[in-house]
Amino acid sequence: MAWWPEEICQKVDKIIWRVYLLGDAGEDWHEFTAYDSQGKVLGVHRMDGY
């Protein structure tokens, strides 16, 4: 399953992946931010870490 609709995916120039590690079990997550070629944020997807 795609995180973002196809019309957003077609505009993606780069994706920045950030990992947040807060130290306690279950409090870690990954965040993916999609940008177009002008630097505009197209979408953000966050998921729990493992």
Secondary structure, DSSP 8 states (H G I E B T S, - for coil): --SS-HHHHTT--EEEEEEE--SSTT--EEEEEEE-TTS-EEEEEEEE--
